[in-house]
Amino acid sequence: MNHHGPRHGLSMIELVLVILVLGLVAAIATPRFAESLRVARLEAAAEQLAAHVRYVRSVAMNEGKTATLDFKESDSAYGCDTVDSPERIGEPLFVSLIDSFDPSIQLQANFDSAKRISFDLEGVPYVDTTPMILGRIIVQSSSDRFRISIESGTGRTSVTRLSSDDSPSDDRLIDEGLTELSL
């Protein structure tokens, strides 16, 4: 008597097909996930940088002293020797975006063609001894870019994600044009 009961489990062919489908889904999803993760890190870097600009300005106003934020584009880093890091009290503020977020991050700072910005005791941004006219910081990785803008006169800071239609040279041309017009 040949008794065939209900079948339990999968055949070898069914198992191979399931593994192939899962592999295909993983192959498609992994690059998109990695790209999303890179963009999220870039946005976090831009937001942290903007928060540190606000923090340095706040310290200058609260302590009644000038505070200067220096940018080192070649290392994608920035810092302020006279202000303690909010994360590490007692240590000066210094951040490497490459070490903290992603090795592909690049930094461009332009404060009336300078690489440093100072805030006075009223929070007004200065470049050397002149009130700043235009302040922009670009944080980018691959084709994704965020712009941190610092308002002249007030020092207020905002973060904007730039579209891929915005040419990297657009900001440089605008910055240089406004600097030349104001001289």
HELIX and SHEET records of a PDB file:
HELIX    1   1 MET A   12  GLU A   63  1                                  52    
HELIX    2   2 GLU A   73  ASP A   75  5                                   3    
HELIX    3   3 LEU A   97  SER A  100  1                                   4    
HELIX    4   4 PRO A  168  SER A  182  1                                  15    
SHEET    1   A 6 PRO A  92  SER A  96  0                                        
SHEET    2   A 6 ALA A  77  ASP A  84 -1                                        
SHEET    3   A 6 ALA A  67  LYS A  72 -1                                        
SHEET    4   A 6 ARG A 116  PHE A 119 -1                                        
SHEET    5   A 6 PRO A 125  VAL A 127 -1                                        
SHEET    6   A 6 THR A 130  PRO A 131 -1                                        
SHEET    1   B 4 GLN A 106  PHE A 111  0                                        
SHEET    2   B 4 GLY A 135  SER A 141 -1                                        
SHEET    3   B 4 ASP A 144  ILE A 150 -1                                        
SHEET    4   B 4 THR A 157  LEU A 162 -1                                        
END                                                                             
